[in-house]
Amino acid sequence: MASILIRGGTVVNADISERADVLIRDGKIAAVGEGLSGDTVI
């Protein structure tokens, strides 16, 4: 299955919110960070 990269998203958890790239593979979050790559970039 192809991967989708959300570039520059806002990631929020109980303590903080931050800007980061989010990689989705097989319908699940595979990685959060900077400098990620994916088949489709949003």
C-alpha positions as CSV (number, residue, x, y, z in Angstrom):
1,M,0.0,0.0,0.0
2,A,1.2,3.5,-0.8
3,S,2.3,5.9,1.9
4,I,0.9,9.4,2.5
5,L,3.0,12.2,4.0
6,I,1.3,15.1,5.7
7,R,3.9,17.9,5.6
8,G,3.8,20.6,8.3
9,G,0.9,19.3,10.2
10,T,0.1,20.2,13.8
11,V,0.6,17.3,16.2
12,V,-1.2,17.6,19.5
13,N,-0.8,15.5,22.6
14,A,-1.8,16.0,26.3
15,D,1.2,18.3,27.0
16,I,2.2,20.2,23.8
17,S,1.4,20.9,20.2
18,E,4.0,21.2,17.6
19,R,4.5,21.4,13.8
20,A,5.8,18.1,12.3
21,D,5.5,15.8,9.2
22,V,3.3,12.8,9.7
23,L,3.8,9.6,7.6
24,I,0.8,7.3,7.2
25,R,1.4,3.8,5.9
26,D,-1.2,1.0,5.7
27,G,-3.7,3.3,7.4
28,K,-1.6,3.8,10.5
29,I,0.8,6.5,11.7
30,A,4.2,5.2,10.8
31,A,6.4,8.1,11.8
32,V,6.3,11.7,13.1
33,G,9.2,14.1,12.6
34,E,11.1,16.2,10.0
35,G,12.6,15.2,6.7
36,L,10.2,12.3,6.1
37,S,9.2,11.2,2.6
38,G,6.2,9.4,1.2
39,D,4.6,8.3,-2.1
40,T,2.0,11.1,-1.9
41,V,2.7,14.4,-0.2
42,I,-0.1,16.6,1.1
